[in-house]
Amino acid sequence: MEGKSKRQAVLVGCNYYNTPNELHGCINDVLAMRDTLVKRFEFEPANIEVLTDAPGSSLPLPTGANIKLALARMVDAAKAGDVLYFHYSGHGTRIPSKKRGHPFRQEEAIVPCDFNLITDLDFRQLVNRLPSGASLTILSDSCHSGGLIDKEKEQIGPSSVISKSEAPKNYTYTPKTIPFESILQHLSSLTKINTTDIGTHLLESFGEEASLRFRLPLPDPELSTPLRADNGVLLSGCQPDETSADMRPNEVSAKAYGAFSNAVQMVLKENPGMISNREVVILARKLLQSQGFQQHPCLYCSDENANATFLWQS
């Protein structure tokens, strides 16, 4: 991975303006990461695609189709040695699992601004499509983000430690989750179909642009199974059964932020040299615990990539 390689990124921030699900720090999160990618990790600005739902913005809206299109373009253009990065800050959710023996009986998904869910199976397919020698690092600052790459090996997983300190004062805390029932209600109001099967609503609303998880016939099993110890890396803002925090300042002069995105920025600032994926997650987890947050970042990747340098910084 080291040496000269193409570095590309897709950064998505969803604040869901003027909706009951409004957040405040997600766009700030991805704009801060864009600066970090350019200044520290040698990404060319032209190779960073940003999607936000900021009012009046000329950037593409972070709909499910637009996000998947941007990710597909990035993965399909990749060659051996390329370093790909996807940063998502926004709502997450969990949907009922149809798989037997699933530990949480739920599947993880992110919630684009149009509610066209992108699931763990979609991210698994992207990782499986990587050419040999290329990598895709995903940082998801969203609720229930642990396990967002289906069947990726868990390196730093759930914790039973409960923080007893208080969350930051002078900030309003909002969990970055939209409950399954709320998503189902929203989609039902659009389709007018009387069913609790979310796949039916998503297929009716979005057709072929809906997640692979809901399409019939079922996708090729090879698309949902790791082909080898792959080069997908997931840094999740929390465990599958936890929420991630969006922090809105009570003071006008302060900026809103996602707790995990902000913790990663602080960890990188305090460690200007090379730092591994494992160290980023461990230090971010410790920092969030010291700040009083009830969320535990996790790491999912191969054994080799757990100790690899974050974004293969040279």
Order of alpha helices (4+ residues) and beta strands (2+ residues): beta-alpha-beta-alpha-beta-beta-beta-beta-alpha-beta-beta-beta-alpha-alpha-beta-beta-beta-alpha-alpha-beta-alpha
